[in-house]
Amino acid sequence: MGSVSETLEAIVNRARLQKLLAFPLTDAGNAEVFAEEHGTRFRYDHTRQKWRVWNGRYWAADETGES
């Protein structure tokens, strides 16, 4: 039997997966999943047509291709 932390991690992972599986299996659904999973870290700047990365202070240009 696993530790309490392993059990808790499994519960959280299962809940996260169930939440993601609720999105439609479409391009729009994929965009929603991306926003759900990475929306606090990445944003797309439609004006400049470039991805931005939150660096803790401001939305910086993604120079690394991380997004």
PDB file with one MODEL, atoms N, CA, C and O in Angstrom:
MODEL        1
ATOM      1  N   MET A   1       0.846  -1.181   0.000  1.00  0.00           N
ATOM      2  CA  MET A   1       0.000   0.000   0.000  1.00  0.00           C
ATOM      3  C   MET A   1       0.890   1.243   0.000  1.00  0.00           C
ATOM      4  O   MET A   1       1.918   1.271   0.677  1.00  0.00           O
ATOM      5  N   GLY A   2       0.498   2.268  -0.757  1.00  0.00           N
ATOM      6  CA  GLY A   2       1.295   3.477  -0.887  1.00  0.00           C
ATOM      7  C   GLY A   2       1.140   4.402   0.303  1.00  0.00           C
ATOM      8  O   GLY A   2       0.278   4.217   1.163  1.00  0.00           O
ATOM      9  N   SER A   3       1.986   5.384   0.323  1.00  0.00           N
ATOM     10  CA  SER A   3       1.934   6.377   1.391  1.00  0.00           C
ATOM     11  C   SER A   3       0.739   7.300   1.187  1.00  0.00           C
ATOM     12  O   SER A   3       0.090   7.285   0.141  1.00  0.00           O
ATOM     13  N   VAL A   4       0.467   8.093   2.202  1.00  0.00           N
ATOM     14  CA  VAL A   4      -0.634   9.053   2.121  1.00  0.00           C
ATOM     15  C   VAL A   4      -0.391  10.032   0.977  1.00  0.00           C
ATOM     16  O   VAL A   4      -1.323  10.373   0.248  1.00  0.00           O
ATOM     17  N   SER A   5       0.846  10.486   0.814  1.00  0.00           N
ATOM     18  CA  SER A   5       1.136  11.446  -0.260  1.00  0.00           C
ATOM     19  C   SER A   5       0.941  10.811  -1.637  1.00  0.00           C
ATOM     20  O   SER A   5       0.471  11.479  -2.558  1.00  0.00           O
ATOM     21  N   GLU A   6       1.295   9.534  -1.793  1.00  0.00           N
ATOM     22  CA  GLU A   6       1.078   8.849  -3.073  1.00  0.00           C
ATOM     23  C   GLU A   6      -0.410   8.690  -3.363  1.00  0.00           C
ATOM     24  O   GLU A   6      -0.846   8.857  -4.502  1.00  0.00           O
ATOM     25  N   THR A   7      -1.185   8.369  -2.336  1.00  0.00           N
ATOM     26  CA  THR A   7      -2.630   8.226  -2.497  1.00  0.00           C
ATOM     27  C   THR A   7      -3.259   9.554  -2.881  1.00  0.00           C
ATOM     28  O   THR A   7      -4.091   9.620  -3.785  1.00  0.00           O
ATOM     29  N   LEU A   8      -2.858  10.605  -2.192  1.00  0.00           N
ATOM     30  CA  LEU A   8      -3.377  11.938  -2.491  1.00  0.00           C
ATOM     31  C   LEU A   8      -3.012  12.358  -3.909  1.00  0.00           C
ATOM     32  O   LEU A   8      -3.842  12.916  -4.627  1.00  0.00           O
ATOM     33  N   GLU A   9      -1.779  12.093  -4.312  1.00  0.00           N
ATOM     34  CA  GLU A   9      -1.346  12.430  -5.673  1.00  0.00           C
ATOM     35  C   GLU A   9      -2.181  11.676  -6.711  1.00  0.00           C
ATOM     36  O   GLU A   9      -2.554  12.248  -7.735  1.00  0.00           O
ATOM     37  N   ALA A  10      -2.473  10.422  -6.460  1.00  0.00           N
ATOM     38  CA  ALA A  10      -3.287   9.631  -7.386  1.00  0.00           C
ATOM     39  C   ALA A  10      -4.698  10.196  -7.500  1.00  0.00           C
ATOM     40  O   ALA A  10      -5.265  10.241  -8.592  1.00  0.00           O
ATOM     41  N   ILE A  11      -5.267  10.626  -6.377  1.00  0.00           N
ATOM     42  CA  ILE A  11      -6.612  11.216  -6.389  1.00  0.00           C
ATOM     43  C   ILE A  11      -6.618  12.507  -7.190  1.00  0.00           C
ATOM     44  O   ILE A  11      -7.516  12.733  -8.001  1.00  0.00           O
ATOM     45  N   VAL A  12      -5.624  13.351  -6.966  1.00  0.00           N
ATOM     46  CA  VAL A  12      -5.530  14.628  -7.683  1.00  0.00           C
ATOM     47  C   VAL A  12      -5.350  14.381  -9.175  1.00  0.00           C
ATOM     48  O   VAL A  12      -5.996  15.036  -9.992  1.00  0.00           O
ATOM     49  N   ASN A  13      -4.483  13.447  -9.538  1.00  0.00           N
ATOM     50  CA  ASN A  13      -4.251  13.143 -10.957  1.00  0.00           C
ATOM     51  C   ASN A  13      -5.508  12.606 -11.629  1.00  0.00           C
ATOM     52  O   ASN A  13      -5.799  12.955 -12.773  1.00  0.00           O
ATOM     53  N   ARG A  14      -6.248  11.764 -10.929  1.00  0.00           N
ATOM     54  CA  ARG A  14      -7.490  11.221 -11.483  1.00  0.00           C
ATOM     55  C   ARG A  14      -8.519  12.326 -11.694  1.00  0.00           C
ATOM     56  O   ARG A  14      -9.198  12.357 -12.721  1.00  0.00           O
ATOM     57  N   ALA A  15      -8.638  13.233 -10.726  1.00  0.00           N
ATOM     58  CA  ALA A  15      -9.588  14.350 -10.845  1.00  0.00           C
ATOM     59  C   ALA A  15      -9.194  15.260 -12.004  1.00  0.00           C
ATOM     60  O   ALA A  15     -10.052  15.726 -12.754  1.00  0.00           O
ATOM     61  N   ARG A  16      -7.900  15.511 -12.145  1.00  0.00           N
ATOM     62  CA  ARG A  16      -7.406  16.356 -13.241  1.00  0.00           C
ATOM     63  C   ARG A  16      -7.719  15.713 -14.586  1.00  0.00           C
ATOM     64  O   ARG A  16      -8.180  16.392 -15.504  1.00  0.00           O
ATOM     65  N   LEU A  17      -7.477  14.427 -14.709  1.00  0.00           N
ATOM     66  CA  LEU A  17      -7.750  13.714 -15.952  1.00  0.00           C
ATOM     67  C   LEU A  17      -9.240  13.745 -16.283  1.00  0.00           C
ATOM     68  O   LEU A  17      -9.614  13.972 -17.434  1.00  0.00           O
ATOM     69  N   GLN A  18     -10.086  13.520 -15.292  1.00  0.00           N
ATOM     70  CA  GLN A  18     -11.532  13.566 -15.528  1.00  0.00           C
ATOM     71  C   GLN A  18     -11.960  14.944 -16.009  1.00  0.00           C
ATOM     72  O   GLN A  18     -12.812  15.061 -16.890  1.00  0.00           O
ATOM     73  N   LYS A  19     -11.373  15.985 -15.435  1.00  0.00           N
ATOM     74  CA  LYS A  19     -11.702  17.357 -15.847  1.00  0.00           C
ATOM     75  C   LYS A  19     -11.300  17.583 -17.304  1.00  0.00           C
ATOM     76  O   LYS A  19     -12.062  18.165 -18.075  1.00  0.00           O
ATOM     77  N   LEU A  20     -10.106  17.123 -17.682  1.00  0.00           N
ATOM     78  CA  LEU A  20      -9.628  17.319 -19.053  1.00  0.00           C
ATOM     79  C   LEU A  20     -10.439  16.500 -20.055  1.00  0.00           C
ATOM     80  O   LEU A  20     -10.668  16.949 -21.178  1.00  0.00           O
ATOM     81  N   LEU A  21     -10.871  15.311 -19.662  1.00  0.00           N
ATOM     82  CA  LEU A  21     -11.653  14.468 -20.569  1.00  0.00           C
ATOM     83  C   LEU A  21     -13.050  15.017 -20.817  1.00  0.00           C
ATOM     84  O   LEU A  21     -13.738  14.567 -21.734  1.00  0.00           O
ATOM     85  N   ALA A  22     -13.473  15.973 -20.020  1.00  0.00           N
ATOM     86  CA  ALA A  22     -14.793  16.582 -20.204  1.00  0.00           C
ATOM     87  C   ALA A  22     -14.812  17.557 -21.385  1.00  0.00           C
ATOM     88  O   ALA A  22     -15.885  17.906 -21.877  1.00  0.00           O
ATOM     89  N   PHE A  23     -13.644  17.996 -21.840  1.00  0.00           N
ATOM     90  CA  PHE A  23     -13.588  18.920 -22.974  1.00  0.00           C
ATOM     91  C   PHE A  23     -13.874  18.163 -24.269  1.00  0.00           C
ATOM     92  O   PHE A  23     -13.545  16.982 -24.382  1.00  0.00           O
ATOM     93  N   PRO A  24     -14.490  18.843 -25.253  1.00  0.00           N
ATOM     94  CA  PRO A  24     -14.769  18.180 -26.531  1.00  0.00           C
ATOM     95  C   PRO A  24     -13.479  17.781 -27.253  1.00  0.00           C
ATOM     96  O   PRO A  24     -12.456  18.456 -27.137  1.00  0.00           O
ATOM     97  N   LEU A  25     -13.543  16.690 -27.987  1.00  0.00           N
ATOM     98  CA  LEU A  25     -12.389  16.213 -28.753  1.00  0.00           C
ATOM     99  C   LEU A  25     -12.380  16.894 -30.120  1.00  0.00           C
ATOM    100  O   LEU A  25     -12.586  16.262 -31.156  1.00  0.00           O
ATOM    101  N   THR A  26     -12.135  18.199 -30.086  1.00  0.00           N
ATOM    102  CA  THR A  26     -12.117  19.038 -31.285  1.00  0.00           C
ATOM    103  C   THR A  26     -10.942  20.001 -31.167  1.00  0.00           C
ATOM    104  O   THR A  26     -10.284  20.061 -30.129  1.00  0.00           O
ATOM    105  N   ASP A  27     -10.682  20.756 -32.236  1.00  0.00           N
ATOM    106  CA  ASP A  27      -9.639  21.779 -32.161  1.00  0.00           C
ATOM    107  C   ASP A  27      -9.958  22.797 -31.069  1.00  0.00           C
ATOM    108  O   ASP A  27      -9.076  23.209 -30.316  1.00  0.00           O
ATOM    109  N   ALA A  28     -11.225  23.197 -30.992  1.00  0.00           N
ATOM    110  CA  ALA A  28     -11.624  24.155 -29.954  1.00  0.00           C
ATOM    111  C   ALA A  28     -11.456  23.541 -28.564  1.00  0.00           C
ATOM    112  O   ALA A  28     -11.024  24.214 -27.628  1.00  0.00           O
ATOM    113  N   GLY A  29     -11.798  22.268 -28.439  1.00  0.00           N
ATOM    114  CA  GLY A  29     -11.609  21.580 -27.163  1.00  0.00           C
ATOM    115  C   GLY A  29     -10.144  21.493 -26.787  1.00  0.00           C
ATOM    116  O   GLY A  29      -9.787  21.654 -25.620  1.00  0.00           O
ATOM    117  N   ASN A  30      -9.288  21.236 -27.779  1.00  0.00           N
ATOM    118  CA  ASN A  30      -7.845  21.204 -27.524  1.00  0.00           C
ATOM    119  C   ASN A  30      -7.348  22.562 -27.045  1.00  0.00           C
ATOM    120  O   ASN A  30      -6.499  22.641 -26.157  1.00  0.00           O
ATOM    121  N   ALA A  31      -7.877  23.630 -27.635  1.00  0.00           N
ATOM    122  CA  ALA A  31      -7.499  24.978 -27.200  1.00  0.00           C
ATOM    123  C   ALA A  31      -7.928  25.208 -25.754  1.00  0.00           C
ATOM    124  O   ALA A  31      -7.197  25.815 -24.972  1.00  0.00           O
ATOM    125  N   GLU A  32      -9.115  24.721 -25.406  1.00  0.00           N
ATOM    126  CA  GLU A  32      -9.594  24.865 -24.030  1.00  0.00           C
ATOM    127  C   GLU A  32      -8.722  24.076 -23.056  1.00  0.00           C
ATOM    128  O   GLU A  32      -8.428  24.549 -21.958  1.00  0.00           O
ATOM    129  N   VAL A  33      -8.311  22.882 -23.455  1.00  0.00           N
ATOM    130  CA  VAL A  33      -7.422  22.078 -22.613  1.00  0.00           C
ATOM    131  C   VAL A  33      -6.091  22.803 -22.424  1.00  0.00           C
ATOM    132  O   VAL A  33      -5.567  22.867 -21.312  1.00  0.00           O
ATOM    133  N   PHE A  34      -5.544  23.349 -23.517  1.00  0.00           N
ATOM    134  CA  PHE A  34      -4.279  24.080 -23.423  1.00  0.00           C
ATOM    135  C   PHE A  34      -4.418  25.252 -22.457  1.00  0.00           C
ATOM    136  O   PHE A  34      -3.547  25.472 -21.615  1.00  0.00           O
ATOM    137  N   ALA A  35      -5.508  26.002 -22.575  1.00  0.00           N
ATOM    138  CA  ALA A  35      -5.735  27.143 -21.687  1.00  0.00           C
ATOM    139  C   ALA A  35      -5.876  26.680 -20.240  1.00  0.00           C
ATOM    140  O   ALA A  35      -5.355  27.324 -19.329  1.00  0.00           O
ATOM    141  N   GLU A  36      -6.567  25.584 -20.028  1.00  0.00           N
ATOM    142  CA  GLU A  36      -6.748  25.045 -18.674  1.00  0.00           C
ATOM    143  C   GLU A  36      -5.418  24.625 -18.064  1.00  0.00           C
ATOM    144  O   GLU A  36      -5.142  24.905 -16.898  1.00  0.00           O
ATOM    145  N   GLU A  37      -4.596  23.951 -18.866  1.00  0.00           N
ATOM    146  CA  GLU A  37      -3.328  23.415 -18.374  1.00  0.00           C
ATOM    147  C   GLU A  37      -2.205  24.452 -18.308  1.00  0.00           C
ATOM    148  O   GLU A  37      -1.359  24.393 -17.416  1.00  0.00           O
ATOM    149  N   HIS A  38      -2.193  25.396 -19.247  1.00  0.00           N
ATOM    150  CA  HIS A  38      -1.041  26.290 -19.375  1.00  0.00           C
ATOM    151  C   HIS A  38      -1.399  27.773 -19.398  1.00  0.00           C
ATOM    152  O   HIS A  38      -0.528  28.618 -19.608  1.00  0.00           O
ATOM    153  N   GLY A  39      -2.670  28.093 -19.182  1.00  0.00           N
ATOM    154  CA  GLY A  39      -3.139  29.477 -19.319  1.00  0.00           C
ATOM    155  C   GLY A  39      -2.513  30.472 -18.371  1.00  0.00           C
ATOM    156  O   GLY A  39      -2.484  31.667 -18.664  1.00  0.00           O
ATOM    157  N   THR A  40      -2.007  30.006 -17.236  1.00  0.00           N
ATOM    158  CA  THR A  40      -1.347  30.932 -16.313  1.00  0.00           C
ATOM    159  C   THR A  40       0.102  31.171 -16.707  1.00  0.00           C
ATOM    160  O   THR A  40       0.749  32.073 -16.173  1.00  0.00           O
ATOM    161  N   ARG A  41       0.614  30.376 -17.631  1.00  0.00           N
ATOM    162  CA  ARG A  41       2.020  30.490 -18.034  1.00  0.00           C
ATOM    163  C   ARG A  41       2.204  31.037 -19.446  1.00  0.00           C
ATOM    164  O   ARG A  41       3.149  31.782 -19.706  1.00  0.00           O
ATOM    165  N   PHE A  42       1.301  30.667 -20.362  1.00  0.00           N
ATOM    166  CA  PHE A  42       1.431  31.071 -21.761  1.00  0.00           C
ATOM    167  C   PHE A  42       0.196  31.819 -22.230  1.00  0.00           C
ATOM    168  O   PHE A  42      -0.926  31.523 -21.818  1.00  0.00           O
ATOM    169  N   ARG A  43       0.426  32.799 -23.103  1.00  0.00           N
ATOM    170  CA  ARG A  43      -0.665  33.536 -23.753  1.00  0.00           C
ATOM    171  C   ARG A  43      -0.238  33.808 -25.192  1.00  0.00           C
ATOM    172  O   ARG A  43       0.950  33.929 -25.492  1.00  0.00           O
ATOM    173  N   TYR A  44      -1.231  33.900 -26.073  1.00  0.00           N
ATOM    174  CA  TYR A  44      -0.938  34.245 -27.458  1.00  0.00           C
ATOM    175  C   TYR A  44      -1.330  35.689 -27.686  1.00  0.00           C
ATOM    176  O   TYR A  44      -2.464  36.083 -27.415  1.00  0.00           O
ATOM    177  N   ASP A  45      -0.390  36.481 -28.186  1.00  0.00           N
ATOM    178  CA  ASP A  45      -0.621  37.896 -28.500  1.00  0.00           C
ATOM    179  C   ASP A  45      -1.052  37.967 -29.961  1.00  0.00           C
ATOM    180  O   ASP A  45      -0.222  37.868 -30.865  1.00  0.00           O
ATOM    181  N   HIS A  46      -2.347  38.138 -30.187  1.00  0.00           N
ATOM    182  CA  HIS A  46      -2.876  38.140 -31.555  1.00  0.00           C
ATOM    183  C   HIS A  46      -2.413  39.358 -32.344  1.00  0.00           C
ATOM    184  O   HIS A  46      -2.291  39.285 -33.566  1.00  0.00           O
ATOM    185  N   THR A  47      -2.155  40.463 -31.675  1.00  0.00           N
ATOM    186  CA  THR A  47      -1.686  41.665 -32.366  1.00  0.00           C
ATOM    187  C   THR A  47      -0.307  41.434 -32.971  1.00  0.00           C
ATOM    188  O   THR A  47      -0.062  41.777 -34.128  1.00  0.00           O
ATOM    189  N   ARG A  48       0.587  40.852 -32.184  1.00  0.00           N
ATOM    190  CA  ARG A  48       1.960  40.610 -32.653  1.00  0.00           C
ATOM    191  C   ARG A  48       2.130  39.225 -33.280  1.00  0.00           C
ATOM    192  O   ARG A  48       3.163  38.926 -33.880  1.00  0.00           O
ATOM    193  N   GLN A  49       1.107  38.391 -33.133  1.00  0.00           N
ATOM    194  CA  GLN A  49       1.144  37.010 -33.618  1.00  0.00           C
ATOM    195  C   GLN A  49       2.336  36.246 -33.050  1.00  0.00           C
ATOM    196  O   GLN A  49       3.074  35.567 -33.764  1.00  0.00           O
ATOM    197  N   LYS A  50       2.491  36.387 -31.730  1.00  0.00           N
ATOM    198  CA  LYS A  50       3.586  35.710 -31.026  1.00  0.00           C
ATOM    199  C   LYS A  50       3.090  35.212 -29.672  1.00  0.00           C
ATOM    200  O   LYS A  50       2.161  35.767 -29.084  1.00  0.00           O
ATOM    201  N   TRP A  51       3.733  34.157 -29.199  1.00  0.00           N
ATOM    202  CA  TRP A  51       3.435  33.636 -27.873  1.00  0.00           C
ATOM    203  C   TRP A  51       4.147  34.467 -26.824  1.00  0.00           C
ATOM    204  O   TRP A  51       5.238  34.986 -27.060  1.00  0.00           O
ATOM    205  N   ARG A  52       3.515  34.589 -25.655  1.00  0.00           N
ATOM    206  CA  ARG A  52       4.086  35.285 -24.505  1.00  0.00           C
ATOM    207  C   ARG A  52       4.200  34.293 -23.353  1.00  0.00           C
ATOM    208  O   ARG A  52       3.396  33.368 -23.234  1.00  0.00           O
ATOM    209  N   VAL A  53       5.199  34.493 -22.514  1.00  0.00           N
ATOM    210  CA  VAL A  53       5.441  33.647 -21.353  1.00  0.00           C
ATOM    211  C   VAL A  53       5.447  34.527 -20.112  1.00  0.00           C
ATOM    212  O   VAL A  53       6.102  35.569 -20.094  1.00  0.00           O
ATOM    213  N   TRP A  54       4.720  34.115 -19.073  1.00  0.00           N
ATOM    214  CA  TRP A  54       4.714  34.862 -17.819  1.00  0.00           C
ATOM    215  C   TRP A  54       6.025  34.584 -17.093  1.00  0.00           C
ATOM    216  O   TRP A  54       6.337  33.434 -16.784  1.00  0.00           O
ATOM    217  N   ASN A  55       6.791  35.639 -16.822  1.00  0.00           N
ATOM    218  CA  ASN A  55       8.087  35.461 -16.169  1.00  0.00           C
ATOM    219  C   ASN A  55       8.043  35.797 -14.681  1.00  0.00           C
ATOM    220  O   ASN A  55       9.082  35.895 -14.028  1.00  0.00           O
ATOM    221  N   GLY A  56       6.854  35.970 -14.159  1.00  0.00           N
ATOM    222  CA  GLY A  56       6.707  36.309 -12.750  1.00  0.00           C
ATOM    223  C   GLY A  56       6.460  37.780 -12.516  1.00  0.00           C
ATOM    224  O   GLY A  56       6.009  38.182 -11.444  1.00  0.00           O
ATOM    225  N   ARG A  57       6.760  38.595 -13.537  1.00  0.00           N
ATOM    226  CA  ARG A  57       6.552  40.038 -13.433  1.00  0.00           C
ATOM    227  C   ARG A  57       5.723  40.593 -14.581  1.00  0.00           C
ATOM    228  O   ARG A  57       4.917  41.502 -14.382  1.00  0.00           O
ATOM    229  N   TYR A  58       5.915  40.053 -15.780  1.00  0.00           N
ATOM    230  CA  TYR A  58       5.186  40.544 -16.956  1.00  0.00           C
ATOM    231  C   TYR A  58       5.192  39.470 -18.039  1.00  0.00           C
ATOM    232  O   TYR A  58       5.928  38.485 -17.970  1.00  0.00           O
ATOM    233  N   TRP A  59       4.341  39.697 -19.046  1.00  0.00           N
ATOM    234  CA  TRP A  59       4.266  38.770 -20.177  1.00  0.00           C
ATOM    235  C   TRP A  59       5.404  39.087 -21.143  1.00  0.00           C
ATOM    236  O   TRP A  59       5.368  40.102 -21.840  1.00  0.00           O
ATOM    237  N   ALA A  60       6.409  38.222 -21.184  1.00  0.00           N
ATOM    238  CA  ALA A  60       7.581  38.415 -22.035  1.00  0.00           C
ATOM    239  C   ALA A  60       7.413  37.621 -23.331  1.00  0.00           C
ATOM    240  O   ALA A  60       6.685  36.630 -23.379  1.00  0.00           O
ATOM    241  N   ALA A  61       8.100  38.077 -24.372  1.00  0.00           N
ATOM    242  CA  ALA A  61       8.097  37.335 -25.635  1.00  0.00           C
ATOM    243  C   ALA A  61       8.741  35.969 -25.405  1.00  0.00           C
ATOM    244  O   ALA A  61       9.718  35.855 -24.664  1.00  0.00           O
ATOM    245  N   ASP A  62       8.199  34.949 -26.034  1.00  0.00           N
ATOM    246  CA  ASP A  62       8.757  33.601 -25.920  1.00  0.00           C
ATOM    247  C   ASP A  62       9.898  33.471 -26.917  1.00  0.00           C
ATOM    248  O   ASP A  62       9.686  33.137 -28.083  1.00  0.00           O
ATOM    249  N   GLU A  63      11.093  33.735 -26.451  1.00  0.00           N
ATOM    250  CA  GLU A  63      12.281  33.679 -27.312  1.00  0.00           C
ATOM    251  C   GLU A  63      12.838  32.258 -27.418  1.00  0.00           C
ATOM    252  O   GLU A  63      13.651  31.975 -28.298  1.00  0.00           O
ATOM    253  N   THR A  64      12.409  31.370 -26.530  1.00  0.00           N
ATOM    254  CA  THR A  64      12.976  30.021 -26.487  1.00  0.00           C
ATOM    255  C   THR A  64      12.152  29.005 -27.269  1.00  0.00           C
ATOM    256  O   THR A  64      12.606  27.885 -27.504  1.00  0.00           O
ATOM    257  N   GLY A  65      10.957  29.387 -27.668  1.00  0.00           N
ATOM    258  CA  GLY A  65      10.070  28.439 -28.331  1.00  0.00           C
ATOM    259  C   GLY A  65       9.428  27.476 -27.348  1.00  0.00           C
ATOM    260  O   GLY A  65       8.914  26.428 -27.737  1.00  0.00           O
ATOM    261  N   GLU A  66       9.460  27.838 -26.066  1.00  0.00           N
ATOM    262  CA  GLU A  66       8.926  26.982 -25.009  1.00  0.00           C
ATOM    263  C   GLU A  66       7.439  26.705 -25.188  1.00  0.00           C
ATOM    264  O   GLU A  66       6.952  25.622 -24.863  1.00  0.00           O
ATOM    265  N   SER A  67       6.723  27.699 -25.711  1.00  0.00           N
ATOM    266  CA  SER A  67       5.287  27.508 -25.894  1.00  0.00           C
ATOM    267  C   SER A  67       5.054  26.692 -27.139  1.00  0.00           C
ATOM    268  O   SER A  67       3.907  26.408 -27.486  1.00  0.00           O
TER     269      SER A  67
ENDMDL
END
